[in-house]
Amino acid sequence: MQHKATTVSTLLPDGREITIETGRLAKQAHGSVIVRQGNCMLLATVVSSENAKEGVDFLPLTVDYQEKFASAGRIPGSFFRREARPTEQEILICRLIDRALRPIFPSDYHADIQIQVFLISADKDVAPDSLAGLAASAAVTISDIPFNGPVSEVRVCRVDGEFIINPKIEAGDRSDIDLIVAGTAKDILMVEGECHEVQERDMAEAIRIAHEAIKAQCAAQLELAEKLGGVKKRDYNHEVHDEELRERVTRETYDKVYAVARRCNPNKHERKVGFKQVLEEFMASMSDEERAGKETLIKKYFHDVEYDAMRDMILKERIRLDGRGLTDIRPIWSEVNYLPSAHGSSVFTRGETQSLTTVTLGTKLDEQIVDQAMYQGTNKFMLHYNFPGFSTGEVKPNRGQSRREVGHGNLALRSLRQVMPVEDVNPYTVRIVSDILESNGSSSMATVCAGSMALMDAGIKITGAVSGIAMGLITDGKGNFAVLSDILGDEDHLGDMDFKVTGTQKGICACQMDLKVDGLPYDILLQALDQARNGRLHILNEMNKTIAEPAADYKPHAPRIVKLRVPKDYIGAIIGPGGKIIQEIQRMTNTSITIEEINNEGHVEIASPDKACIDAALARIKGIVTEPEVGEVYEGKVKTITTFGAFVEFLPGKDGLLHISEISNDRLASMDGVFKEGEIVKVKLVEVDKKTGKYRLSRKVLLGNRPERKAPEENA
């Protein structure tokens, strides 16, 4: 028997409908919904363990997102023909969901939670990432899992000057602002996206418009819960506190922690040692009996003291942990061409954060193959971000790229993509790799700066340098606040906001914002954006002292690429049977050659670090595609000798007959000893047979007329 579903709907500002349904699928999950817009359908489920594991004092939340290939009527292209490990796109959507929902769970709830979202039906006009946060939140809202939501996420784009919520995929590709915004009905929680050098007020307006749509979607989730008769959240008790101990820790350590913070030591390891000494002194002041079984609580309460003391110090003293003012940027030094064998390289260091970044230039053969449920194609611009444990002085096993590394790399990629030249100016496949060698906050922003400088060092004609800055926020809930420029790792960990903004001299290129407090007033948002602009321009000025414009030429060892277009009919002639001709050209000229058909034309790309090799390959290909012209003179190679003349290859793949009568002004009795096979001979094309297309060559016309013999004088 078919189960009856409970459904609610909400409208986007332009009237398109989104429905949320529950009660039909995945009923054994603690919460499950189907979210649908057009033919796009997402299944979201959530389950949570009944109890927290012993010793867990955080929220063990796992979020997974997967696009089923069947949703788009496709079979995976992998060897096993099944969905494999998450793609980078799926990981990025996981992060969007996680960052929106994680702050909304109660801070004292520590049972395992698993949220899974699946694309089960695709629509070519609907981007599923704009619905994934809504689906996940709806599943949690109707479950018995404690939750301070609902929340929702929407995409806001500006297309032709008009803001659109969840635009069609095609329209989003034409936008100059493309943001994913998450929030509750009351507050904004998360922003991520890219812009084409837009102004701060325009981005703030996009966030405001997105929030209006979020409010409607949150109301729909509450309506669904009400239709289900209201949802009773489970009782739990995952934390047991000792208020007397908490008061003692605060009383005996707060002033000492405040004093360490007030020293304004720019070295984070020395600050860490100072705070650790305060904790150890407190531990030593307790007897073994007092300390027994309470070390975990003591460390938790001491962390709370650190949180309060450092925040109070910043708000009261208006100075930072490293001694800077609220708007000051850490000292910067940079260098380009640091690695002589790379195609482009840079070192960018800001305070205790350092990126060593390389640029590698490749050909079409190096393009990344993309095989996703909703997209198949190639990618010729890549950025990879690596964050090894030694960058923070920690032991960390290398077990592949983390979700954090994917997210940070994507933010830098979106930033630099805005200034990459068009393909006619940049024919290369470009890979940027940022290795973080030191980290104390804003390593993704260091990647943007280092990547911009390495591109210029490589000779890529980017339209402008890009820098990035991370902004922080400290509030006390009483109206007092401090917006911090270029935040440290501790200021990120203990602060209320991490707002990364990248851009050029002209405007914003990308942003990523995560909030840990309820709400960001509009005036504070604008102050943060304005402060970020000033910091961004300061950093750009420091970068320009090292390199202010792209190098005039590529490095001598970088590949050179020449492109040409040929008539479609000649593609086969260049490739040859089984690829014989193109492989021979590559082997003989030491080049890499690709050819593909685009818009009924053959697009040929020749690459090599040696210009002479490119010229040789180019001459061979031009010879293949050149139409023979009657009257033109060619240098040909004797291919075959017969009794009646020789066949000469005067253009690649084109042979003509040089008849015995056209070889010399003198009459030749035979071909013996006249030519050798492989000999180079200059000939003129004198005729093309209209019926057969055969070519007739002549050599003697190039020799000139033989002088006439004078008649012998008669004897007188």
SEDRENKE-938923 format. One record per residue (C-alpha): residue number from 1; x, y, z. Coordinates in steps of 0.05 Angstrom, whole numbers, always signed. Layout:
<nodes>
  resi    east   north      up
   NUM       X       Y       Z
...
</nodes>
This chain:
<nodes>
  resi    east   north      up
     1      +0      +0      +0
     2     +26     +68     -19
     3     +41    +112     +41
     4     +10    +181     +41
     5     +60    +237     +40
     6     +57    +303     +77
     7     +76    +361     +32
     8     +87    +436     +37
     9    +109    +484     -17
    10    +143    +552     -20
    11    +152    +599     -78
    12    +215    +633    -103
    13    +208    +708    -116
    14    +194    +696    -190
    15    +139    +645    -176
    16    +176    +580    -186
    17    +154    +527    -135
    18    +195    +485     -87
    19    +160    +428     -51
    20    +182    +391     +12
    21    +152    +321     +22
    22    +160    +270     +77
    23    +128    +204     +97
    24    +138    +166     +32
    25    +213    +147     +29
    26    +266    +127     +80
    27    +218    +125    +138
    28    +266     +88    +185
    29    +313    +148    +185
    30    +301    +196    +243
    31    +282    +248    +191
    32    +276    +245    +116
    33    +248    +291     +62
    34    +244    +298     -13
    35    +257    +369     -38
    36    +235    +383    -109
    37    +241    +440    -158
    38    +222    +424    -229
    39    +250    +355    -244
    40    +306    +363    -193
    41    +294    +319    -132
    42    +338    +312     -70
    43    +330    +259     -17
    44    +357    +282     +51
    45    +361    +237    +113
    46    +387    +246    +183
    47    +400    +197    +240
    48    +432    +207    +308
    49    +457    +159    +361
    50    +415    +154    +424
    51    +474    +171    +469
    52    +540    +207    +465
    53    +604    +166    +466
    54    +645    +169    +529
    55    +695    +227    +531
    56    +665    +263    +471
    57    +657    +338    +485
    58    +642    +363    +415
    59    +589    +353    +361
    60    +607    +292    +319
    61    +569    +313    +257
    62    +581    +279    +189
    63    +551    +307    +125
    64    +553    +270     +59
    65    +526    +292      -9
    66    +524    +248     -71
    67    +498    +257    -141
    68    +470    +192    -169
    69    +489    +184    -243
    70    +421    +152    -256
    71    +390    +219    -236
    72    +415    +247    -302
    73    +405    +183    -342
    74    +480    +167    -343
    75    +525    +108    -327
    76    +589    +128    -289
    77    +651    +131    -333
    78    +696     +98    -281
    79    +726     +29    -290
    80    +676      -3    -242
    81    +617     +36    -272
    82    +591     +57    -204
    83    +593    +119    -161
    84    +661    +124    -129
    85    +694    +170     -78
    86    +663    +240     -73
    87    +683    +288    -128
    88    +709    +357    -109
    89    +642    +386    -128
    90    +606    +338     -81
    91    +656    +354     -25
    92    +644    +429     -34
    93    +568    +419     -28
    94    +580    +376     +35
    95    +617    +436     +64
    96    +562    +484     +46
    97    +511    +441     +84
    98    +557    +428    +143
    99    +577    +501    +153
   100    +504    +523    +152
   101    +477    +470    +201
   102    +534    +457    +249
   103    +527    +523    +289
   104    +452    +511    +298
   105    +457    +446    +338
   106    +459    +456    +414
   107    +530    +464    +439
   108    +520    +411    +493
   109    +493    +357    +445
   110    +549    +306    +432
   111    +514    +245    +401
   112    +537    +224    +331
   113    +495    +255    +275
   114    +497    +234    +203
   115    +464    +275    +148
   116    +462    +247     +78
   117    +435    +283     +17
   118    +427    +249     -51
   119    +410    +278    -119
   120    +360    +226    -144
   121    +332    +264    -204
   122    +368    +319    -243
   123    +342    +379    -281
   124    +388    +414    -330
   125    +360    +481    -308
   126    +365    +471    -232
   127    +430    +473    -193
   128    +422    +422    -136
   129    +471    +457     -89
   130    +421    +514     -80
   131    +371    +463     -51
   132    +417    +418     -11
   133    +419    +460     +52
   134    +343    +467     +52
   135    +335    +392     +45
   136    +384    +376    +101
   137    +353    +426    +148
   138    +282    +402    +134
   139    +302    +330    +150
   140    +331    +352    +217
   141    +272    +399    +232
   142    +221    +342    +228
   143    +265    +294    +267
   144    +269    +287    +343
   145    +342    +310    +342
   146    +353    +375    +382
   147    +361    +432    +333
   148    +357    +508    +338
   149    +336    +515    +266
   150    +308    +513    +215
   151    +359    +542    +167
   152    +362    +546     +92
   153    +409    +562     +35
   154    +396    +597     -30
   155    +438    +620     -89
   156    +434    +693    -108
   157    +462    +717    -175
   158    +462    +784    -209
   159    +447    +775    -283
   160    +444    +836    -328
   161    +438    +880    -267
   162    +380    +841    -236
   163    +385    +797    -173
   164    +355    +727    -182
   165    +345    +674    -129
   166    +364    +603    -151
   167    +372    +623    -225
   168    +374    +572    -281
   169    +443    +543    -290
   170    +451    +578    -357
   171    +433    +646    -327
   172    +481    +635    -269
   173    +538    +626    -318
   174    +526    +698    -342
   175    +525    +730    -273
   176    +575    +779    -243
   177    +555    +760    -172
   178    +544    +687    -153
   179    +535    +673     -79
   180    +508    +616     -36
   181    +478    +647     +27
   182    +454    +608     +88
   183    +416    +632    +149
   184    +358    +626    +197
   185    +295    +667    +192
   186    +331    +717    +237
   187    +405    +716    +219
   188    +456    +703    +164
   189    +502    +646    +181
   190    +545    +632    +120
   191    +563    +663     +52
   192    +607    +635      -3
   193    +615    +653     -75
   194    +650    +692    -129
   195    +642    +760    -162
   196    +672    +795    -221
   197    +706    +853    -187
   198    +643    +882    -156
   199    +634    +936    -103
   200    +622    +922     -29
   201    +552    +952     -28
   202    +530    +908     -86
   203    +552    +845     -49
   204    +518    +868     +15
   205    +454    +880     -24
   206    +458    +809     -54
   207    +462    +780     +17
   208    +402    +821     +40
   209    +359    +797     -19
   210    +380    +725      -7
   211    +359    +730     +66
   212    +288    +748     +46
   213    +282    +682      +6
   214    +313    +644     +65
   215    +259    +669    +111
   216    +204    +640     +67
   217    +239    +572     +63
   218    +248    +569    +139
   219    +173    +584    +147
   220    +157    +525    +100
   221    +198    +477    +144
   222    +161    +499    +206
   223     +95    +490    +169
   224    +116    +419    +151
   225    +132    +403    +224
   226     +65    +431    +245
   227     +28    +389    +194
   228     +61    +328    +226
   229     +29    +347    +292
   230     +90    +382    +319
   231    +157    +348    +332
   232    +179    +329    +402
   233    +254    +334    +409
   234    +290    +280    +449
   235    +314    +291    +520
   236    +389    +285    +530
   237    +443    +300    +582
   238    +512    +297    +550
   239    +548    +343    +597
   240    +555    +339    +673
   241    +584    +402    +704
   242    +615    +422    +769
   243    +596    +494    +779
   244    +639    +502    +840
   245    +700    +478    +801
   246    +682    +524    +742
   247    +679    +584    +790
   248    +747    +565    +821
   249    +781    +557    +753
   250    +755    +625    +731
   251    +773    +659    +796
   252    +844    +633    +799
   253    +864    +636    +725
   254    +826    +693    +691
   255    +873    +750    +711
   256    +935    +708    +693
   257    +907    +690    +625
   258    +888    +762    +612
   259    +960    +783    +630
   260    +989    +732    +581
   261    +943    +757    +526
   262    +961    +829    +543
   263   +1035    +815    +531
   264   +1020    +820    +457
   265   +1071    +768    +437
   266   +1070    +758    +360
   267   +1097    +687    +368
   268   +1038    +640    +374
   269   +1080    +583    +403
   270   +1106    +627    +459
   271   +1035    +651    +474
   272   +1013    +579    +476
   273   +1068    +563    +526
   274   +1046    +621    +569
   275    +974    +598    +573
   276    +997    +526    +586
   277   +1039    +549    +645
   278    +977    +582    +676
   279    +939    +517    +670
   280    +996    +476    +698
   281   +1002    +523    +758
   282    +928    +515    +772
   283    +934    +439    +767
   284    +993    +440    +815
   285    +953    +480    +865
   286    +903    +423    +871
   287    +913    +361    +912
   288    +911    +293    +878
   289    +843    +280    +909
   290    +814    +346    +883
   291    +842    +333    +814
   292    +821    +260    +808
   293    +773    +249    +751
   294    +765    +324    +738
   295    +821    +339    +689
   296    +774    +339    +629
   297    +728    +389    +662
   298    +786    +432    +685
   299    +812    +437    +614
   300    +743    +454    +588
   301    +733    +509    +639
   302    +803    +536    +627
   303    +787    +540    +552
   304    +726    +581    +570
   305    +771    +627    +611
   306    +818    +635    +551
   307    +757    +651    +508
   308    +731    +704    +555
   309    +797    +735    +574
   310    +824    +743    +504
   311    +758    +772    +478
   312    +753    +819    +538
   313    +824    +843    +526
   314    +811    +859    +453
   315    +746    +896    +468
   316    +774    +934    +527
   317    +845    +949    +504
   318    +830    +953    +429
   319    +894    +915    +414
   320    +906    +845    +388
   321    +941    +784    +416
   322   +1003    +800    +375
   323   +1002    +874    +392
   324    +970    +900    +328
   325    +914    +950    +324
   326    +846    +927    +300
   327    +860    +946    +227
   328    +934    +931    +223
   329    +961    +879    +174
   330   +1018    +833    +194
   331   +1087    +844    +163
   332   +1092    +818     +92
   333   +1151    +794     +51
   334   +1149    +759     -17
   335   +1192    +733     -73
   336   +1181    +708    -143
   337   +1222    +661    -188
   338   +1244    +625    -125
   339   +1244    +557    -159
   340   +1286    +560    -223
   341   +1257    +498    -256
   342   +1184    +515    -245
   343   +1146    +552    -299
   344   +1126    +604    -247
   345   +1136    +607    -171
   346   +1128    +653    -111
   347   +1136    +655     -36
   348   +1086    +697      +2
   349   +1094    +706     +77
   350   +1047    +747    +122
   351   +1064    +743    +196
   352   +1069    +669    +213
   353   +1032    +645    +151
   354   +1071    +625     +89
   355   +1054    +596     +21
   356   +1103    +568     -30
   357   +1064    +567     -95
   358   +1081    +540    -164
   359   +1050    +549    -233
   360   +1057    +495    -286
   361   +1037    +506    -358
   362   +1011    +447    -398
   363    +978    +432    -464
   364    +909    +407    -482
   365    +932    +337    -465
   366    +940    +360    -392
   367    +867    +383    -384
   368    +830    +351    -326
   369    +774    +304    -347
   370    +710    +319    -309
   371    +658    +264    -304
   372    +599    +284    -260
   373    +526    +265    -261
   374    +505    +332    -289
   375    +568    +352    -326
   376    +619    +321    -372
   377    +678    +359    -400
   378    +747    +383    -386
   379    +779    +435    -341
   380    +842    +474    -360
   381    +851    +515    -296
   382    +866    +479    -231
   383    +889    +501    -162
   384    +910    +451    -109
   385    +921    +471     -36
   386    +962    +428     +11
   387    +964    +437     +87
   388   +1016    +390    +118
   389   +1020    +380    +193
   390   +1089    +412    +200
   391   +1059    +480    +179
   392   +1030    +485    +250
   393   +1084    +444    +285
   394   +1040    +383    +290
   395   +1046    +309    +274
   396    +992    +293    +223
   397    +991    +231    +177
   398    +986    +245    +102
   399    +923    +208     +82
   400    +900    +245     +21
   401    +867    +312     +12
   402    +820    +334     +67
   403    +753    +368     +56
   404    +783    +431     +86
   405    +839    +431     +35
   406    +788    +422     -22
   407    +747    +481      +5
   408    +806    +528     +15
   409    +834    +511     -53
   410    +767    +524     -86
   411    +762    +593     -54
   412    +830    +612     -82
   413    +812    +582    -150
   414    +748    +622    -155
   415    +786    +685    -137
   416    +841    +677    -189
   417    +793    +652    -243
   418    +763    +722    -247
   419    +828    +751    -275
   420    +851    +694    -320
   421    +858    +716    -393
   422    +813    +689    -449
   423    +837    +627    -486
   424    +862    +666    -546
   425    +910    +702    -499
   426    +926    +642    -455
   427    +927    +575    -494
   428    +955    +536    -435
   429    +926    +487    -385
   430    +947    +519    -319
   431    +958    +483    -252
   432    +972    +523    -189
   433    +997    +487    -127
   434   +1000    +522     -60
   435   +1040    +487      -6
   436   +1028    +519     +62
   437   +1095    +517     +99
   438   +1073    +558    +160
   439   +1004    +574    +185
   440    +975    +621    +236
   441    +910    +643    +203
   442    +890    +662    +132
   443    +929    +609     +94
   444    +876    +608     +39
   445    +885    +683     +31
   446    +961    +674     +28
   447    +947    +624     -28
   448    +909    +676     -67
   449    +966    +726     -61
   450   +1020    +675     -77
   451    +980    +647    -135
   452    +970    +716    -166
   453   +1045    +730    -162
   454   +1065    +661    -189
   455   +1018    +670    -249
   456   +1052    +737    -265
   457   +1120    +705    -256
   458   +1100    +651    -305
   459   +1082    +704    -357
   460   +1007    +692    -355
   461    +973    +757    -375
   462    +924    +762    -317
   463    +880    +824    -320
   464    +899    +846    -250
   465    +934    +824    -186
   466    +890    +792    -133
   467    +899    +794     -58
   468    +859    +766      -1
   469    +846    +781     +73
   470    +809    +747    +129
   471    +766    +790    +175
   472    +745    +772    +245
   473    +694    +797    +296
   474    +691    +801    +371
   475    +625    +819    +406
   476    +600    +818    +477
   477    +526    +814    +465
   478    +517    +884    +494
   479    +530    +925    +432
   480    +605    +928    +438
   481    +644    +898    +380
   482    +711    +899    +345
   483    +723    +882    +272
   484    +792    +853    +263
   485    +833    +855    +199
   486    +879    +797    +179
   487    +861    +751    +236
   488    +906    +702    +272
   489    +889    +629    +282
   490    +870    +643    +355
   491    +826    +701    +334
   492    +790    +655    +285
   493    +782    +600    +337
   494    +759    +647    +393
   495    +723    +698    +351
   496    +653    +705    +324
   497    +667    +710    +249
   498    +714    +687    +196
   499    +701    +730    +135
   500    +750    +720     +77
   501    +748    +771     +21
   502    +791    +771     -42
   503    +795    +821     -98
   504    +833    +867    -145
   505    +843    +941    -144
   506    +775    +946    -179
   507    +732    +903    -134
   508    +714    +838     -99
   509    +729    +771    -134
   510    +706    +720     -81
   511    +685    +714      -9
   512    +673    +662     +45
   513    +639    +679    +111
   514    +623    +636    +172
   515    +589    +665    +233
   516    +588    +636    +303
   517    +540    +686    +333
   518    +467    +700    +324
   519    +465    +752    +270
   520    +509    +802    +236
   521    +479    +871    +236
   522    +480    +905    +168
   523    +523    +963    +192
   524    +576    +915    +219
   525    +575    +877    +153
   526    +588    +941    +115
   527    +644    +961    +164
   528    +676    +893    +155
   529    +673    +899     +79
   530    +702    +969     +79
   531    +757    +949    +127
   532    +772    +888     +84
   533    +778    +933     +23
   534    +830    +977     +57
   535    +869    +916     +80
   536    +864    +884     +11
   537    +892    +946     -23
   538    +949    +950     +28
   539    +968    +878     +12
   540    +965    +891     -63
   541   +1013    +949     -54
   542   +1062    +904     -17
   543   +1056    +851     -72
   544   +1069    +903    -126
   545   +1136    +918     -94
   546   +1157    +848    -114
   547   +1121    +841    -181
   548   +1073    +892    -209
   549   +1055    +862    -277
   550   +1061    +796    -314
   551   +1130    +777    -342
   552   +1139    +798    -414
   553   +1152    +727    -436
   554   +1146    +656    -411
   555   +1206    +621    -379
   556   +1255    +592    -430
   557   +1238    +521    -407
   558   +1163    +531    -410
   559   +1126    +500    -469
   560   +1109    +545    -527
   561   +1041    +534    -560
   562   +1021    +553    -631
   563    +950    +545    -654
   564    +922    +543    -724
   565    +856    +526    -756
   566    +849    +481    -816
   567    +791    +461    -859
   568    +751    +404    -830
   569    +766    +359    -889
   570    +840    +359    -873
   571    +834    +332    -801
   572    +840    +261    -826
   573    +898    +277    -871
   574    +937    +307    -812
   575    +922    +248    -767
   576    +934    +195    -820
   577    +912    +122    -818
   578    +915     +99    -746
   579    +948    +164    -726
   580   +1010    +147    -768
   581   +1022    +217    -797
   582   +1012    +258    -734
   583   +1054    +210    -693
   584   +1110    +214    -744
   585   +1108    +291    -743
   586   +1111    +291    -666
   587   +1169    +241    -667
   588   +1209    +277    -721
   589   +1198    +347    -692
   590   +1198    +330    -617
   591   +1131    +366    -607
   592   +1064    +351    -576
   593   +1006    +360    -624
   594    +931    +356    -612
   595    +874    +366    -661
   596    +799    +369    -651
   597    +739    +390    -690
   598    +703    +453    -665
   599    +648    +487    -704
   600    +665    +449    -768
   601    +738    +469    -765
   602    +800    +432    -744
   603    +835    +466    -686
   604    +909    +445    -683
   605    +954    +459    -624
   606   +1030    +449    -628
   607   +1071    +452    -564
   608   +1146    +449    -550
   609   +1197    +489    -510
   610   +1238    +495    -574
   611   +1213    +545    -626
   612   +1252    +510    -682
   613   +1214    +446    -667
   614   +1147    +482    -670
   615   +1166    +515    -736
   616   +1185    +447    -765
   617   +1119    +416    -743
   618   +1081    +476    -768
   619   +1113    +471    -836
   620   +1094    +398    -841
   621   +1021    +411    -823
   622   +1016    +472    -868
   623   +1043    +429    -924
   624    +987    +378    -913
   625    +932    +430    -913
   626    +959    +475    -967
   627    +921    +471   -1033
   628    +969    +461   -1092
   629    +968    +520   -1141
   630    +985    +515   -1214
   631   +1047    +556   -1229
   632   +1076    +550   -1159
   633   +1146    +523   -1150
   634   +1158    +470   -1096
   635   +1216    +431   -1068
   636   +1196    +358   -1073
   637   +1224    +290   -1055
   638   +1232    +236   -1107
   639   +1188    +179   -1082
   640   +1187    +130   -1140
   641   +1226    +123   -1206
   642   +1194     +91   -1267
   643   +1215     +82   -1339
   644   +1173    +142   -1360
   645   +1194    +191   -1305
   646   +1190    +200   -1230
   647   +1135    +211   -1178
   648   +1153    +270   -1134
   649   +1121    +287   -1067
   650   +1118    +363   -1074
   651   +1072    +373   -1013
   652   +1061    +325    -955
   653   +1015    +271    -980
   654   +1013    +299   -1051
   655   +1051    +266   -1107
   656   +1057    +289   -1179
   657   +1086    +259   -1242
   658   +1151    +289   -1268
   659   +1151    +259   -1338
   660   +1218    +242   -1369
   661   +1205    +294   -1422
   662   +1198    +349   -1368
   663   +1263    +335   -1332
   664   +1314    +367   -1377
   665   +1321    +409   -1439
   666   +1360    +352   -1469
   667   +1323    +290   -1492
   668   +1334    +233   -1442
   669   +1337    +163   -1470
   670   +1321    +131   -1402
   671   +1316    +146   -1328
   672   +1379    +109   -1311
   673   +1423    +151   -1264
   674   +1378    +213   -1270
   675   +1351    +213   -1199
   676   +1357    +173   -1135
   677   +1297    +159   -1090
   678   +1295    +210   -1033
   679   +1331    +262   -1074
   680   +1305    +334   -1066
   681   +1287    +367   -1131
   682   +1255    +434   -1148
   683   +1193    +428   -1192
   684   +1136    +471   -1218
   685   +1063    +450   -1218
   686   +1041    +460   -1290
   687    +974    +424   -1292
   688    +920    +391   -1250
   689    +877    +341   -1288
   690    +805    +364   -1279
   691    +777    +293   -1284
   692    +827    +253   -1243
   693    +857    +307   -1199
   694    +927    +283   -1217
   695    +985    +332   -1215
   696   +1035    +344   -1273
   697   +1102    +372   -1255
   698   +1159    +402   -1295
   699   +1232    +413   -1280
   700   +1257    +437   -1346
   701   +1214    +500   -1345
   702   +1256    +523   -1287
   703   +1321    +511   -1325
   704   +1307    +562   -1380
   705   +1311    +551   -1455
   706   +1373    +516   -1481
   707   +1417    +564   -1522
   708   +1409    +552   -1597
   709   +1468    +522   -1633
   710   +1500    +565   -1686
   711   +1504    +534   -1756
   712   +1575    +516   -1777
   713   +1606    +566   -1824
   714   +1612    +541   -1895
   715   +1681    +536   -1925
   716   +1694    +590   -1973
</nodes>
